[in-house]
Amino acid sequence: MKVLVIFYSRTGTTRKVAEAIGARCGAEIEQIRDARSRRGLLRGWWRSIREVRRCSETQILPTKKQAKDYDLVVLGTPVWASSMSSPLRTWINRHRSALRQVAVFVTQNGRGGDKAIAQITELCGVAPVARLILNAKDLASNDYERQLDKFVAGLSR
């Protein structure tokens, strides 16, 4: 099975998880990149929150890998205000018709992961074969290895 891990990461936390998933299942990995910077309070945090509350798209750079070339696409995003990130929303809107099977993981500081996964599922129109919610506390202490192993095992269903 050919697997792609596609993710958005503003701070690097979601990237860390995406790389670990990719290494565990031999997947190709690609990061969704913003066309504009998200650094700082106004350009970063405030714009991010405004976009997710409006469920709006944002400007992202084109990705090199195409979802249609993969049997399974693993989607990863941080949780922003109990929502998926706007860069992931934009990517899904552009590639939704090519998604055959998906799995979803989210990273969060607080809560909202279930809601973000529900949004992703609805937007994709495909139920995920596996889902994973990781909290910042677990990631900071590297206490997420078991959760990652269980998630990756679920990808081969």
N, CA, C and O atoms as a GROMACS GRO file, in nm:
protein
  628
    1MET      N    1   0.085  -0.118   0.000
    1MET     CA    2   0.000   0.000   0.000
    1MET      C    3   0.089   0.124   0.000
    1MET      O    4   0.183   0.133   0.079
    2LYS      N    5   0.059   0.217  -0.088
    2LYS     CA    6   0.136   0.340  -0.100
    2LYS      C    7   0.070   0.447  -0.012
    2LYS      O    8  -0.048   0.478  -0.028
    3VAL      N    9   0.149   0.504   0.081
    3VAL     CA   10   0.095   0.596   0.182
    3VAL      C   11   0.165   0.731   0.172
    3VAL      O   12   0.287   0.739   0.155
    4LEU      N   13   0.085   0.836   0.183
    4LEU     CA   14   0.136   0.973   0.190
    4LEU      C   15   0.092   1.034   0.322
    4LEU      O   16  -0.025   1.026   0.358
    5VAL      N   17   0.185   1.095   0.394
    5VAL     CA   18   0.153   1.174   0.512
    5VAL      C   19   0.163   1.320   0.468
    5VAL      O   20   0.271   1.368   0.436
    6ILE      N   21   0.051   1.389   0.468
    6ILE     CA   22   0.047   1.531   0.432
    6ILE      C   23   0.000   1.607   0.555
    6ILE      O   24  -0.099   1.569   0.617
    7PHE      N   25   0.071   1.713   0.590
    7PHE     CA   26   0.041   1.779   0.717
    7PHE      C   27   0.072   1.927   0.709
    7PHE      O   28   0.147   1.973   0.622
    8TYR      N   29   0.013   2.001   0.801
    8TYR     CA   30   0.048   2.141   0.823
    8TYR      C   31   0.102   2.152   0.965
    8TYR      O   32   0.048   2.093   1.058
    9SER      N   33   0.209   2.230   0.980
    9SER     CA   34   0.266   2.254   1.113
    9SER      C   35   0.319   2.396   1.118
    9SER      O   36   0.408   2.434   1.042
   10ARG      N   37   0.265   2.474   1.210
   10ARG     CA   38   0.312   2.612   1.225
   10ARG      C   39   0.434   2.619   1.315
   10ARG      O   40   0.525   2.697   1.290
   11THR      N   41   0.437   2.537   1.420
   11THR     CA   42   0.544   2.546   1.520
   11THR      C   43   0.644   2.430   1.514
   11THR      O   44   0.750   2.437   1.577
   12GLY      N   45   0.611   2.325   1.441
   12GLY     CA   46   0.699   2.208   1.433
   12GLY      C   47   0.649   2.088   1.509
   12GLY      O   48   0.700   1.977   1.491
   13THR      N   49   0.550   2.106   1.594
   13THR     CA   50   0.497   1.994   1.673
   13THR      C   51   0.431   1.889   1.584
   13THR      O   52   0.459   1.770   1.597
   14THR      N   53   0.345   1.932   1.495
   14THR     CA   54   0.275   1.839   1.406
   14THR      C   55   0.376   1.774   1.311
   14THR      O   56   0.359   1.657   1.275
   15ARG      N   57   0.477   1.846   1.270
   15ARG     CA   58   0.582   1.789   1.184
   15ARG      C   59   0.652   1.673   1.253
   15ARG      O   60   0.678   1.570   1.192
   16LYS      N   61   0.681   1.689   1.380
   16LYS     CA   62   0.747   1.583   1.458
   16LYS      C   63   0.665   1.454   1.454
   16LYS      O   64   0.720   1.346   1.435
   17VAL      N   65   0.534   1.466   1.470
   17VAL     CA   66   0.446   1.349   1.468
   17VAL      C   67   0.438   1.292   1.327
   17VAL      O   68   0.443   1.170   1.309
   18ALA      N   69   0.426   1.378   1.226
   18ALA     CA   70   0.418   1.332   1.087
   18ALA      C   71   0.542   1.252   1.049
   18ALA      O   72   0.532   1.148   0.984
   19GLU      N   73   0.658   1.300   1.090
   19GLU     CA   74   0.783   1.229   1.059
   19GLU      C   75   0.789   1.094   1.129
   19GLU      O   76   0.838   0.997   1.073
   20ALA      N   77   0.740   1.089   1.252
   20ALA     CA   78   0.738   0.962   1.325
   20ALA      C   79   0.643   0.862   1.260
   20ALA      O   80   0.675   0.744   1.250
   21ILE      N   81   0.528   0.908   1.215
   21ILE     CA   82   0.432   0.820   1.146
   21ILE      C   83   0.494   0.771   1.015
   21ILE      O   84   0.489   0.652   0.984
   22GLY      N   85   0.551   0.862   0.939
   22GLY     CA   86   0.613   0.826   0.813
   22GLY      C   87   0.723   0.723   0.830
   22GLY      O   88   0.733   0.629   0.751
   23ALA      N   89   0.806   0.740   0.931
   23ALA     CA   90   0.915   0.645   0.957
   23ALA      C   91   0.861   0.507   0.995
   23ALA      O   92   0.918   0.405   0.957
   24ARG      N   93   0.752   0.505   1.070
   24ARG     CA   94   0.695   0.378   1.116
   24ARG      C   95   0.629   0.298   1.004
   24ARG      O   96   0.629   0.175   1.007
   25CYS      N   97   0.573   0.366   0.906
   25CYS     CA   98   0.500   0.292   0.802
   25CYS      C   99   0.561   0.306   0.663
   25CYS      O  100   0.502   0.262   0.565
   26GLY      N  101   0.678   0.366   0.654
   26GLY     CA  102   0.745   0.378   0.524
   26GLY      C  103   0.672   0.469   0.427
   26GLY      O  104   0.678   0.447   0.306
   27ALA      N  105   0.604   0.570   0.478
   27ALA     CA  106   0.526   0.662   0.395
   27ALA      C  107   0.612   0.775   0.341
   27ALA      O  108   0.716   0.809   0.397
   28GLU      N  109   0.567   0.831   0.232
   28GLU     CA  110   0.624   0.956   0.183
   28GLU      C  111   0.559   1.068   0.264
   28GLU      O  112   0.446   1.055   0.310
   29ILE      N  113   0.633   1.178   0.281
   29ILE     CA  114   0.585   1.287   0.366
   29ILE      C  115   0.596   1.418   0.289
   29ILE      O  116   0.692   1.441   0.216
   30GLU      N  117   0.494   1.503   0.307
   30GLU     CA  118   0.501   1.637   0.251
   30GLU      C  119   0.430   1.734   0.344
   30GLU      O  120   0.321   1.706   0.396
   31GLN      N  121   0.493   1.848   0.365
   31GLN     CA  122   0.435   1.952   0.450
   31GLN      C  123   0.361   2.054   0.365
   31GLN      O  124   0.411   2.098   0.261
   32ILE      N  125   0.243   2.091   0.409
   32ILE     CA  126   0.168   2.200   0.347
   32ILE      C  127   0.232   2.329   0.395
   32ILE      O  128   0.254   2.348   0.515
   33ARG      N  129   0.262   2.418   0.301
   33ARG     CA  130   0.331   2.542   0.336
   33ARG      C  131   0.245   2.663   0.304
   33ARG      O  132   0.181   2.670   0.199
   34ASP      N  133   0.246   2.758   0.397
   34ASP     CA  134   0.175   2.885   0.377
   34ASP      C  135   0.246   2.968   0.271
   34ASP      O  136   0.368   2.965   0.258
   35ALA      N  137   0.167   3.042   0.196
   35ALA     CA  138   0.224   3.137   0.101
   35ALA      C  139   0.270   3.264   0.174
   35ALA      O  140   0.358   3.336   0.126
   36ARG      N  141   0.208   3.290   0.290
   36ARG     CA  142   0.245   3.408   0.372
   36ARG      C  143   0.287   3.360   0.510
   36ARG      O  144   0.244   3.255   0.557
   37SER      N  145   0.369   3.439   0.574
   37SER     CA  146   0.419   3.405   0.708
   37SER      C  147   0.308   3.405   0.812
   37SER      O  148   0.213   3.484   0.805
   38ARG      N  149   0.321   3.316   0.909
   38ARG     CA  150   0.231   3.314   1.025
   38ARG      C  151   0.308   3.346   1.152
   38ARG      O  152   0.265   3.308   1.261
   39ARG      N  153   0.418   3.412   1.141
   39ARG     CA  154   0.495   3.450   1.260
   39ARG      C  155   0.434   3.571   1.327
   39ARG      O  156   0.377   3.658   1.262
   40GLY      N  157   0.447   3.574   1.458
   40GLY     CA  158   0.400   3.689   1.534
   40GLY      C  159   0.254   3.678   1.574
   40GLY      O  160   0.182   3.588   1.533
   41LEU      N  161   0.213   3.773   1.655
   41LEU     CA  162   0.078   3.773   1.710
   41LEU      C  163  -0.028   3.802   1.604
   41LEU      O  164  -0.125   3.728   1.591
   42LEU      N  165  -0.010   3.910   1.527
   42LEU     CA  166  -0.112   3.948   1.429
   42LEU      C  167  -0.109   3.860   1.305
   42LEU      O  168  -0.213   3.806   1.265
   43ARG      N  169   0.007   3.844   1.244
   43ARG     CA  170   0.016   3.764   1.121
   43ARG      C  171   0.006   3.615   1.150
   43ARG      O  172  -0.032   3.537   1.062
   44GLY      N  173   0.037   3.576   1.269
   44GLY     CA  174   0.036   3.435   1.304
   44GLY      C  175  -0.088   3.392   1.376
   44GLY      O  176  -0.182   3.340   1.316
   45TRP      N  177  -0.088   3.413   1.504
   45TRP     CA  178  -0.194   3.362   1.588
   45TRP      C  179  -0.330   3.420   1.552
   45TRP      O  180  -0.426   3.346   1.532
   46TRP      N  181  -0.340   3.552   1.543
   46TRP     CA  182  -0.470   3.615   1.521
   46TRP      C  183  -0.528   3.577   1.384
   46TRP      O  184  -0.647   3.546   1.375
   47ARG      N  185  -0.448   3.578   1.279
   47ARG     CA  186  -0.497   3.542   1.146
   47ARG      C  187  -0.542   3.396   1.144
   47ARG      O  188  -0.642   3.363   1.080
   48SER      N  189  -0.469   3.310   1.212
   48SER     CA  190  -0.504   3.168   1.218
   48SER      C  191  -0.640   3.148   1.282
   48SER      O  192  -0.723   3.073   1.230
   49ILE      N  193  -0.663   3.213   1.394
   49ILE     CA  194  -0.791   3.201   1.464
   49ILE      C  195  -0.905   3.259   1.380
   49ILE      O  196  -1.013   3.199   1.372
   50ARG      N  197  -0.882   3.372   1.319
   50ARG     CA  198  -0.985   3.434   1.234
   50ARG      C  199  -1.024   3.341   1.119
   50ARG      O  200  -1.142   3.326   1.088
   51GLU      N  201  -0.926   3.278   1.055
   51GLU     CA  202  -0.954   3.189   0.943
   51GLU      C  203  -1.034   3.066   0.985
   51GLU      O  204  -1.128   3.026   0.916
   52VAL      N  205  -0.998   3.006   1.098
   52VAL     CA  206  -1.072   2.885   1.139
   52VAL      C  207  -1.214   2.918   1.186
   52VAL      O  208  -1.306   2.840   1.164
   53ARG      N  209  -1.231   3.031   1.248
   53ARG     CA  210  -1.367   3.069   1.291
   53ARG      C  211  -1.457   3.096   1.172
   53ARG      O  212  -1.578   3.073   1.179
   54ARG      N  213  -1.400   3.145   1.063
   54ARG     CA  214  -1.478   3.171   0.941
   54ARG      C  215  -1.481   3.050   0.849
   54ARG      O  216  -1.547   3.052   0.745
   55CYS      N  217  -1.410   2.943   0.887
   55CYS     CA  218  -1.398   2.824   0.800
   55CYS      C  219  -1.349   2.864   0.661
   55CYS      O  220  -1.396   2.811   0.560
   56SER      N  221  -1.256   2.958   0.658
   56SER     CA  222  -1.209   3.008   0.529
   56SER      C  223  -1.081   2.938   0.486
   56SER      O  224  -1.010   2.876   0.566
   57GLU      N  225  -1.053   2.949   0.359
   57GLU     CA  226  -0.929   2.898   0.304
   57GLU      C  227  -0.821   3.003   0.320
   57GLU      O  228  -0.847   3.118   0.358
   58THR      N  229  -0.699   2.963   0.290
   58THR     CA  230  -0.586   3.053   0.296
   58THR      C  231  -0.498   3.027   0.175
   58THR      O  232  -0.527   2.939   0.094
   59GLN      N  233  -0.394   3.102   0.162
   59GLN     CA  234  -0.302   3.084   0.050
   59GLN      C  235  -0.194   2.984   0.090
   59GLN      O  236  -0.119   3.007   0.186
   60ILE      N  237  -0.186   2.873   0.015
   60ILE     CA  238  -0.081   2.774   0.038
   60ILE      C  239  -0.002   2.756  -0.091
   60ILE      O  240  -0.051   2.783  -0.201
   61LEU      N  241   0.120   2.710  -0.075
   61LEU     CA  242   0.202   2.680  -0.191
   61LEU      C  243   0.161   2.544  -0.248
   61LEU      O  244   0.115   2.457  -0.173
   62PRO      N  245   0.176   2.524  -0.378
   62PRO     CA  246   0.140   2.393  -0.435
   62PRO      C  247   0.226   2.282  -0.374
   62PRO      O  248   0.345   2.302  -0.346
   63THR      N  249   0.166   2.166  -0.355
   63THR     CA  250   0.241   2.050  -0.306
   63THR      C  251   0.295   1.973  -0.426
   63THR      O  252   0.239   1.977  -0.535
   64LYS      N  253   0.405   1.903  -0.403
   64LYS     CA  254   0.468   1.826  -0.511
   64LYS      C  255   0.401   1.691  -0.531
   64LYS      O  256   0.387   1.644  -0.644
   65LYS      N  257   0.359   1.630  -0.423
   65LYS     CA  258   0.299   1.497  -0.430
   65LYS      C  259   0.149   1.510  -0.452
   65LYS      O  260   0.085   1.602  -0.401
   66GLN      N  261   0.092   1.417  -0.530
   66GLN     CA  262  -0.049   1.420  -0.565
   66GLN      C  263  -0.124   1.309  -0.491
   66GLN      O  264  -0.082   1.194  -0.494
   67ALA      N  265  -0.233   1.343  -0.427
   67ALA     CA  266  -0.312   1.246  -0.349
   67ALA      C  267  -0.358   1.129  -0.435
   67ALA      O  268  -0.369   1.017  -0.385
   68LYS      N  269  -0.385   1.152  -0.560
   68LYS     CA  270  -0.435   1.046  -0.649
   68LYS      C  271  -0.334   0.932  -0.667
   68LYS      O  272  -0.372   0.822  -0.707
   69ASP      N  273  -0.208   0.957  -0.638
   69ASP     CA  274  -0.103   0.857  -0.655
   69ASP      C  275  -0.087   0.765  -0.534
   69ASP      O  276   0.001   0.679  -0.533
   70TYR      N  277  -0.173   0.780  -0.432
   70TYR     CA  278  -0.158   0.706  -0.308
   70TYR      C  279  -0.285   0.630  -0.272
   70TYR      O  280  -0.396   0.676  -0.298
   71ASP      N  281  -0.266   0.513  -0.211
   71ASP     CA  282  -0.379   0.432  -0.164
   71ASP      C  283  -0.439   0.491  -0.037
   71ASP      O  284  -0.560   0.483  -0.015
   72LEU      N  285  -0.353   0.550   0.045
   72LEU     CA  286  -0.395   0.607   0.174
   72LEU      C  287  -0.324   0.739   0.194
   72LEU      O  288  -0.203   0.750   0.174
   73VAL      N  289  -0.400   0.840   0.235
   73VAL     CA  290  -0.342   0.970   0.269
   73VAL      C  291  -0.367   0.995   0.417
   73VAL      O  292  -0.482   0.995   0.463
   74VAL      N  293  -0.259   1.015   0.492
   74VAL     CA  294  -0.267   1.047   0.635
   74VAL      C  295  -0.262   1.199   0.646
   74VAL      O  296  -0.165   1.262   0.603
   75LEU      N  297  -0.366   1.258   0.703
   75LEU     CA  298  -0.379   1.403   0.716
   75LEU      C  299  -0.345   1.444   0.858
   75LEU      O  300  -0.397   1.387   0.954
   76GLY      N  301  -0.258   1.544   0.872
   76GLY     CA  302  -0.220   1.592   1.005
   76GLY      C  303  -0.232   1.742   1.018
   76GLY      O  304  -0.202   1.816   0.925
   77THR      N  305  -0.278   1.785   1.136
   77THR     CA  306  -0.297   1.928   1.160
   77THR      C  307  -0.290   1.959   1.308
   77THR      O  308  -0.325   1.875   1.391
   78PRO      N  309  -0.246   2.080   1.343
   78PRO     CA  310  -0.268   2.126   1.480
   78PRO      C  311  -0.415   2.166   1.496
   78PRO      O  312  -0.483   2.194   1.397
   79VAL      N  313  -0.461   2.168   1.618
   79VAL     CA  314  -0.597   2.212   1.648
   79VAL      C  315  -0.589   2.361   1.684
   79VAL      O  316  -0.516   2.400   1.775
   80TRP      N  317  -0.665   2.440   1.612
   80TRP     CA  318  -0.673   2.584   1.638
   80TRP      C  319  -0.817   2.616   1.675
   80TRP      O  320  -0.907   2.598   1.593
   81ALA      N  321  -0.841   2.662   1.796
   81ALA     CA  322  -0.976   2.701   1.841
   81ALA      C  323  -1.077   2.589   1.812
   81ALA      O  324  -1.184   2.614   1.756
   82SER      N  325  -1.042   2.467   1.850
   82SER     CA  326  -1.125   2.348   1.831
   82SER      C  327  -1.156   2.319   1.684
   82SER      O  328  -1.261   2.263   1.653
   83SER      N  329  -1.065   2.356   1.595
   83SER     CA  330  -1.084   2.336   1.452
   83SER      C  331  -0.956   2.290   1.386
   83SER      O  332  -0.847   2.303   1.443
   84MET      N  333  -0.970   2.234   1.265
   84MET     CA  334  -0.852   2.203   1.185
   84MET      C  335  -0.789   2.333   1.137
   84MET      O  336  -0.857   2.435   1.130
   85SER      N  337  -0.664   2.330   1.103
   85SER     CA  338  -0.598   2.451   1.053
   85SER      C  339  -0.651   2.487   0.914
   85SER      O  340  -0.692   2.400   0.838
   86SER      N  341  -0.650   2.615   0.884
   86SER     CA  342  -0.697   2.660   0.753
   86SER      C  343  -0.608   2.612   0.638
   86SER      O  344  -0.661   2.587   0.530
   87PRO      N  345  -0.476   2.597   0.655
   87PRO     CA  346  -0.398   2.540   0.544
   87PRO      C  347  -0.441   2.397   0.510
   87PRO      O  348  -0.445   2.361   0.392
   88LEU      N  349  -0.472   2.315   0.611
   88LEU     CA  350  -0.520   2.180   0.580
   88LEU      C  351  -0.657   2.187   0.513
   88LEU      O  352  -0.682   2.114   0.417
   89ARG      N  353  -0.745   2.274   0.561
   89ARG     CA  354  -0.877   2.291   0.498
   89ARG      C  355  -0.860   2.324   0.350
   89ARG      O  356  -0.928   2.268   0.264
   90THR      N  357  -0.770   2.416   0.319
   90THR     CA  358  -0.744   2.456   0.181
   90THR      C  359  -0.695   2.338   0.098
   90THR      O  360  -0.743   2.315  -0.013
   91TRP      N  361  -0.599   2.262   0.153
   91TRP     CA  362  -0.544   2.147   0.081
   91TRP      C  363  -0.654   2.043   0.054
   91TRP      O  364  -0.664   1.992  -0.058
   92ILE      N  365  -0.735   2.012   0.154
   92ILE     CA  366  -0.842   1.913   0.134
   92ILE      C  367  -0.939   1.961   0.026
   92ILE      O  368  -0.978   1.882  -0.060
   93ASN      N  369  -0.976   2.087   0.029
   93ASN     CA  370  -1.069   2.138  -0.072
   93ASN      C  371  -1.013   2.122  -0.213
   93ASN      O  372  -1.089   2.100  -0.308
   94ARG      N  373  -0.883   2.132  -0.227
   94ARG     CA  374  -0.820   2.119  -0.359
   94ARG      C  375  -0.800   1.974  -0.402
   94ARG      O  376  -0.790   1.946  -0.522
   95HIS      N  377  -0.794   1.881  -0.307
   95HIS     CA  378  -0.759   1.743  -0.339
   95HIS      C  379  -0.865   1.640  -0.298
   95HIS      O  380  -0.842   1.520  -0.312
   96ARG      N  381  -0.976   1.684  -0.250
   96ARG     CA  382  -1.080   1.596  -0.196
   96ARG      C  383  -1.120   1.484  -0.292
   96ARG      O  384  -1.137   1.370  -0.249
   97SER      N  385  -1.136   1.513  -0.417
   97SER     CA  386  -1.184   1.412  -0.512
   97SER      C  387  -1.083   1.299  -0.533
   97SER      O  388  -1.121   1.192  -0.582
   98ALA      N  389  -0.958   1.319  -0.497
   98ALA     CA  390  -0.855   1.217  -0.516
   98ALA      C  391  -0.834   1.131  -0.391
   98ALA      O  392  -0.754   1.038  -0.394
   99LEU      N  393  -0.903   1.161  -0.282
   99LEU     CA  394  -0.883   1.088  -0.156
   99LEU      C  395  -0.964   0.960  -0.155
   99LEU      O  396  -1.087   0.964  -0.147
  100ARG      N  397  -0.895   0.846  -0.162
  100ARG     CA  398  -0.963   0.716  -0.158
  100ARG      C  399  -0.981   0.669  -0.014
  100ARG      O  400  -1.091   0.634   0.028
  101GLN      N  401  -0.872   0.670   0.061
  101GLN     CA  402  -0.873   0.633   0.203
  101GLN      C  403  -0.792   0.738   0.277
  101GLN      O  404  -0.691   0.787   0.227
  102VAL      N  405  -0.839   0.772   0.397
  102VAL     CA  406  -0.766   0.868   0.479
  102VAL      C  407  -0.753   0.816   0.621
  102VAL      O  408  -0.831   0.733   0.668
  103ALA      N  409  -0.651   0.867   0.688
  103ALA     CA  410  -0.635   0.854   0.832
  103ALA      C  411  -0.605   0.996   0.879
  103ALA      O  412  -0.555   1.078   0.802
  104VAL      N  413  -0.634   1.024   1.005
  104VAL     CA  414  -0.623   1.162   1.054
  104VAL      C  415  -0.553   1.163   1.189
  104VAL      O  416  -0.582   1.081   1.277
  105PHE      N  417  -0.459   1.257   1.206
  105PHE     CA  418  -0.403   1.283   1.338
  105PHE      C  419  -0.401   1.433   1.362
  105PHE      O  420  -0.383   1.512   1.270
  106VAL      N  421  -0.422   1.469   1.488
  106VAL     CA  422  -0.419   1.610   1.529
  106VAL      C  423  -0.332   1.624   1.653
  106VAL      O  424  -0.320   1.534   1.735
  107THR      N  425  -0.272   1.741   1.664
  107THR     CA  426  -0.197   1.776   1.784
  107THR      C  427  -0.269   1.895   1.848
  107THR      O  428  -0.317   1.985   1.778
  108GLN      N  429  -0.275   1.895   1.981
  108GLN     CA  430  -0.350   2.001   2.048
  108GLN      C  431  -0.284   2.038   2.180
  108GLN      O  432  -0.220   1.955   2.245
  109ASN      N  433  -0.302   2.164   2.219
  109ASN     CA  434  -0.256   2.210   2.350
  109ASN      C  435  -0.362   2.186   2.455
  109ASN      O  436  -0.328   2.159   2.571
  110GLY      N  437  -0.486   2.193   2.419
  110GLY     CA  438  -0.595   2.179   2.515
  110GLY      C  439  -0.693   2.074   2.473
  110GLY      O  440  -0.676   1.955   2.500
  111ARG      N  441  -0.799   2.119   2.405
  111ARG     CA  442  -0.902   2.026   2.361
  111ARG      C  443  -0.953   2.069   2.224
  111ARG      O  444  -0.906   2.168   2.168
  112GLY      N  445  -1.049   1.994   2.173
  112GLY     CA  446  -1.105   2.027   2.042
  112GLY      C  447  -1.066   1.928   1.933
  112GLY      O  448  -1.112   1.940   1.820
  113GLY      N  449  -0.983   1.832   1.966
  113GLY     CA  450  -0.937   1.736   1.868
  113GLY      C  451  -1.049   1.657   1.802
  113GLY      O  452  -1.047   1.634   1.682
  114ASP      N  453  -1.148   1.615   1.883
  114ASP     CA  454  -1.261   1.540   1.827
  114ASP      C  455  -1.338   1.625   1.726
  114ASP      O  456  -1.378   1.575   1.621
  115LYS      N  457  -1.357   1.751   1.757
  115LYS     CA  458  -1.429   1.840   1.666
  115LYS      C  459  -1.348   1.862   1.538
  115LYS      O  460  -1.405   1.862   1.429
  116ALA      N  461  -1.218   1.879   1.551
  116ALA     CA  462  -1.133   1.898   1.433
  116ALA      C  463  -1.137   1.774   1.343
  116ALA      O  464  -1.146   1.787   1.221
  117ILE      N  465  -1.132   1.656   1.403
  117ILE     CA  466  -1.138   1.533   1.324
  117ILE      C  467  -1.274   1.520   1.255
  117ILE      O  468  -1.281   1.475   1.141
  118ALA      N  469  -1.381   1.558   1.324
  118ALA     CA  470  -1.514   1.555   1.262
  118ALA      C  471  -1.521   1.650   1.143
  118ALA      O  472  -1.581   1.617   1.041
  119GLN      N  473  -1.461   1.767   1.154
  119GLN     CA  474  -1.458   1.862   1.043
  119GLN      C  475  -1.382   1.803   0.923
  119GLN      O  476  -1.427   1.813   0.809
  120ILE      N  477  -1.268   1.743   0.951
  120ILE     CA  478  -1.187   1.683   0.844
  120ILE      C  479  -1.265   1.572   0.776
  120ILE      O  480  -1.267   1.562   0.653
  121THR      N  481  -1.328   1.487   0.856
  121THR     CA  482  -1.406   1.375   0.801
  121THR      C  483  -1.518   1.427   0.711
  121THR      O  484  -1.537   1.376   0.600
  122GLU      N  485  -1.590   1.526   0.757
  122GLU     CA  486  -1.699   1.582   0.677
  122GLU      C  487  -1.647   1.644   0.548
  122GLU      O  488  -1.706   1.626   0.442
  123LEU      N  489  -1.538   1.717   0.557
  123LEU     CA  490  -1.482   1.784   0.440
  123LEU      C  491  -1.429   1.683   0.337
  123LEU      O  492  -1.445   1.702   0.217
  124CYS      N  493  -1.366   1.576   0.385
  124CYS     CA  494  -1.313   1.473   0.295
  124CYS      C  495  -1.423   1.389   0.233
  124CYS      O  496  -1.411   1.344   0.119
  125GLY      N  497  -1.530   1.368   0.308
  125GLY     CA  498  -1.636   1.280   0.261
  125GLY      C  499  -1.598   1.133   0.270
  125GLY      O  500  -1.662   1.047   0.208
  126VAL      N  501  -1.494   1.104   0.348
  126VAL     CA  502  -1.445   0.967   0.365
  126VAL      C  503  -1.416   0.946   0.514
  126VAL      O  504  -1.348   1.028   0.576
  127ALA      N  505  -1.469   0.839   0.570
  127ALA     CA  506  -1.442   0.810   0.712
  127ALA      C  507  -1.297   0.764   0.728
  127ALA      O  508  -1.250   0.681   0.650
  128PRO      N  509  -1.226   0.816   0.826
  128PRO     CA  510  -1.086   0.776   0.845
  128PRO      C  511  -1.074   0.631   0.892
  128PRO      O  512  -1.154   0.583   0.972
  129VAL      N  513  -0.971   0.563   0.840
  129VAL     CA  514  -0.944   0.425   0.883
  129VAL      C  515  -0.879   0.423   1.020
  129VAL      O  516  -0.886   0.323   1.092
  130ALA      N  517  -0.816   0.534   1.057
  130ALA     CA  518  -0.755   0.548   1.189
  130ALA      C  519  -0.755   0.696   1.226
  130ALA      O  520  -0.751   0.783   1.138
  131ARG      N  521  -0.758   0.723   1.356
  131ARG     CA  522  -0.755   0.862   1.404
  131ARG      C  523  -0.672   0.868   1.530
  131ARG      O  524  -0.666   0.772   1.608
  132LEU      N  525  -0.607   0.981   1.550
  132LEU     CA  526  -0.518   0.998   1.665
  132LEU      C  527  -0.523   1.142   1.711
  132LEU      O  528  -0.511   1.235   1.631
  133ILE      N  529  -0.540   1.160   1.842
  133ILE     CA  530  -0.535   1.293   1.904
  133ILE      C  531  -0.420   1.291   2.003
  133ILE      O  532  -0.419   1.211   2.097
  134LEU      N  533  -0.322   1.379   1.983
  134LEU     CA  534  -0.208   1.387   2.073
  134LEU      C  535  -0.205   1.522   2.142
  134LEU      O  536  -0.217   1.626   2.078
  135ASN      N  537  -0.189   1.518   2.274
  135ASN     CA  538  -0.182   1.640   2.354
  135ASN      C  539  -0.038   1.687   2.368
  135ASN      O  540   0.055   1.607   2.366
  136ALA      N  541  -0.021   1.816   2.383
  136ALA     CA  542   0.112   1.876   2.397
  136ALA      C  543   0.188   1.815   2.514
  136ALA      O  544   0.310   1.796   2.507
  137LYS      N  545   0.118   1.784   2.621
  137LYS     CA  546   0.181   1.725   2.738
  137LYS      C  547   0.247   1.591   2.703
  137LYS      O  548   0.360   1.565   2.743
  138ASP      N  549   0.176   1.508   2.629
  138ASP     CA  550   0.230   1.379   2.588
  138ASP      C  551   0.350   1.397   2.495
  138ASP      O  552   0.450   1.326   2.507
  139LEU      N  553   0.339   1.492   2.404
  139LEU     CA  554   0.447   1.515   2.308
  139LEU      C  555   0.571   1.570   2.376
  139LEU      O  556   0.683   1.534   2.340
  140ALA      N  557   0.553   1.657   2.473
  140ALA     CA  558   0.667   1.716   2.543
  140ALA      C  559   0.745   1.612   2.622
  140ALA      O  560   0.867   1.624   2.638
  141SER      N  561   0.676   1.511   2.672
  141SER     CA  562   0.742   1.409   2.752
  141SER      C  563   0.776   1.284   2.670
  141SER      O  564   0.824   1.185   2.725
  142ASN      N  565   0.752   1.290   2.539
  142ASN     CA  566   0.772   1.174   2.451
  142ASN      C  567   0.690   1.053   2.497
  142ASN      O  568   0.730   0.939   2.474
  143ASP      N  569   0.578   1.079   2.562
  143ASP     CA  570   0.492   0.973   2.612
  143ASP      C  571   0.378   0.944   2.513
  143ASP      O  572   0.262   0.937   2.551
  144TYR      N  573   0.414   0.929   2.388
  144TYR     CA  574   0.313   0.906   2.286
  144TYR      C  575   0.349   0.791   2.193
  144TYR      O  576   0.276   0.763   2.097
  145GLU      N  577   0.458   0.725   2.219
  145GLU     CA  578   0.504   0.616   2.133
  145GLU      C  579   0.399   0.505   2.118
  145GLU      O  580   0.374   0.458   2.007
  146ARG      N  581   0.339   0.465   2.227
  146ARG     CA  582   0.238   0.359   2.223
  146ARG      C  583   0.118   0.402   2.140
  146ARG      O  584   0.065   0.323   2.062
  147GLN      N  585   0.075   0.527   2.155
  147GLN     CA  586  -0.037   0.578   2.078
  147GLN      C  587  -0.004   0.580   1.928
  147GLN      O  588  -0.088   0.547   1.845
  148LEU      N  589   0.119   0.618   1.896
  148LEU     CA  590   0.162   0.619   1.756
  148LEU      C  591   0.163   0.479   1.697
  148LEU      O  592   0.119   0.458   1.584
  149ASP      N  593   0.214   0.383   1.774
  149ASP     CA  594   0.219   0.245   1.727
  149ASP      C  595   0.078   0.193   1.698
  149ASP      O  596   0.057   0.126   1.597
  150LYS      N  597  -0.016   0.222   1.786
  150LYS     CA  598  -0.155   0.177   1.768
  150LYS      C  599  -0.216   0.243   1.644
  150LYS      O  600  -0.286   0.178   1.567
  151PHE      N  601  -0.191   0.371   1.626
  151PHE     CA  602  -0.242   0.444   1.510
  151PHE      C  603  -0.187   0.384   1.380
  151PHE      O  604  -0.263   0.359   1.286
  152VAL      N  605  -0.056   0.362   1.375
  152VAL     CA  606   0.007   0.307   1.254
  152VAL      C  607  -0.044   0.166   1.226
  152VAL      O  608  -0.063   0.129   1.110
  153ALA      N  609  -0.066   0.087   1.330
  153ALA     CA  610  -0.122  -0.048   1.312
  153ALA      C  611  -0.260  -0.040   1.247
  153ALA      O  612  -0.297  -0.127   1.168
  154GLY      N  613  -0.336   0.063   1.278
  154GLY     CA  614  -0.469   0.081   1.222
  154GLY      C  615  -0.469   0.122   1.076
  154GLY      O  616  -0.574   0.117   1.010
  155LEU      N  617  -0.355   0.163   1.024
  155LEU     CA  618  -0.347   0.206   0.885
  155LEU      C  619  -0.353   0.089   0.787
  155LEU      O  620  -0.386   0.108   0.670
  156SER      N  621  -0.322  -0.029   0.834
  156SER     CA  622  -0.315  -0.145   0.744
  156SER      C  623  -0.446  -0.223   0.738
  156SER      O  624  -0.449  -0.333   0.682
  157ARG      N  625  -0.552  -0.170   0.792
  157ARG     CA  626  -0.682  -0.240   0.788
  157ARG      C  627  -0.736  -0.252   0.648
  157ARG      O  628  -0.843  -0.308   0.628
   0.00000   0.00000   0.00000
